[in-house]
Amino acid sequence: MSESAPRGTTKAARKSATRTEELRLTLADEIVQGRLHPGTPLEEVEIAKRFGVSRTPVREAIRELAASGLVEARPHRSALVALPSLERLRGMFDVMAELEAICAGLAAVQMSSTERQGLQGLHESLADLVRRGDPQRYHEVNERFHGAIYTGSHNEYLAEITFATRARLSPFRRAQFRTLGRLALSHAEHERVVTAILRGDKAAAEAAMRGHITLVEDAYERYTGTR
């Protein structure tokens, strides 16, 4: 959007994006938790009525869910709830682990002092959310924590594909925070990643991040009963 665009248009676009994200997260939760079963049609008109919105954010939310594999899009017909197979999901987590490990390793040697301070600040914010037991807010700040590491790799293409892969796995990663004690464990895993990055230890940062993502996958499978 150009700088000359009306201010009201910009606000409307931000509001629409926020509403789409809220819808996507709510529907993703219902699918992952089994409240919306595989094969259930997602009728845009019914969902719009339920949430009191127009069909536009509903259509965009369904499109994003299809990218995650939670929804099967069908031309000229209602989309269907469709969970990816466990084999495909594990493959997605394997790729995510390697991408994030590369990001963490590069961040350990490329991050500026300001970026390192910012990462430490996010880590401390997450510690407070663990104490408060707030999984929703933890998820939100956790996204920023990982994003800071992607950006800190100072490799634009790597950050781009890592952000895209993370977006596809977001509903599954978010679900794992409902596992008992998972917030504290997640933060402890982050501690190892942050320590390695702040020390400039590339190999340790890669190993810590790879281990973290593997445990995220394990936590999700325990939460859904697939392990």
C-alpha positions, 0 to 999 in steps of 0.5 A, a space after each residue: 500500500 502506498 504512503 498516499 493511501 487514506 489513513 482510514 483504508 490502512 486502519 480498515 486493512 489492519 482490522 481485517 487482517 486481525 479479524 482474519 487471524 482471530 478466525 484462523 486461530 479459532 477454527 484451527 483450535 477447533 480442528 486440532 482439538 477435534 471439535 470440527 471433525 475431518 470431512 466437515 464442510 466449512 460453510 462460509 455463510 454459516 461461519 460469517 453469521 457465527 462470528 458476526 463478520 462478512 464472508 471476506 475474512 472467513 474466506 481468507 482464514 479458510 485459505 490460510 488453513 488450507 496452506 497448513 493442511 488443516 482444510 481441503 479447498 475445493 473449487 466452487 464448493 465448500 472447503 472440508 476439514 482435513 488433518 494432514 497425515 501423521 507422516 506428512 506432519 512429521 516431515 513438516 516438523 523435520 524441515 522446520 527443525 533444520 530451518 530453525 537450526 540454521 537460523 539459530 546458528 547464523 544468529 549466533 554469529 551474525 546478530 548485532 548487540 542490539 538484536 541480542 539484547 532484544 532477544 534476551 528481553 523477549 526471553 525474559 518476557 516469556 519467563 513472566 508469562 510462564 509464571 502467570 500461566 498464560 498460554 495464549 500470550 505465551 504463544 504470541 510472544 513466542 512467535 516474536 522470539 522465534 521471528 527475532 532469531 530468523 531475522 537475526 540470521 541476516 539471511 533474507 531468503 532463509 528468514 522468508 522460507 522459515 517464516 512461511 514454514 512456521 506459518 503452516 505449522 502454527 496451529 500444531 505448534 500452538 496446540 502443544 502449549 496446552 500440554 501440562 507443564 509445557 510452558 515451563 519446558 519450552 522456556 527451559 529449551 529457549 534458555 539453551 538456545 539464547 545462551 548459545 546465541 549470546 555466547 556466539 556458539 554456532 554449533 550449540 545454537 543449532 543443536 539447541 534449536 533442533 532439539 527444541 523443535 523436536 520436543 515441540 513435535 513430541 508435545 503436540 503428538 502427546 496433546 493430540 494422542 497420536 503418540 
